């Protein structure tokens, strides 16, 4: 598996040598002239069972 991973890593390092092109995707809204980090947050609770399941899932990754 290590040799295959190295081969894949080598491919992508070769693919992205030099300058990486900018990907201009269409937006659904106009970008502001000045970047802002304003935003909002949503608070929620997760029960113990779901928290344990999420932790198990994360540990597998």
N, C-alpha and C positions, 0 to 999 in steps of 0.2 A: 504493500500500500504506500510505503514511503517513496518508492521510485515513481509511482504514478503521480503522487502529490507534487513531487519536485518537477516532474514533466509539465504538469498543469501550471504550476507557479512560473516556470520558465516561459511558457507560452504567453501568459498574461503580462509578465515583465517585458517581454519582447514586443508584445502588442502595444503597450503603452510607453515605450521609450520615446523620448522627445516630448514635445508639447502635446498635452491632451486637449482635444477640441472641445469647445464650449457647446453644450447641448441647449439650444434655444427651443423650449417647448412653449406652446401657446398657454396663456394664463386666462383664468376666468374673471380676473379683475385687474385693474391697472396697478402697477407697483408704485409705492410712494417714492418721491424723490430722495427722501432721507430715510434710511433704514431705522426701524423702531423695533424694540423688543417688547412692546406692550402686548399683553395677551390676557387670557383668562384661564382659570383652572376649574376643574370639576372635582369635587370631593365625593368620594363614595367609600363604602365599607365592603369588605369581602369576608364572608364567614370563614370560620376555622377550617372547615372541610375543604372548601375551594382553595383557601390559602395553602393548605398542605398539598393539594393536588398540583397547584401551580409551582410550588417549590420542587416537587418531584419531577415535574416536566422540565423545569429549568436545570435541575441537576443532571438530567440526561443529555442536555445540550452541551 
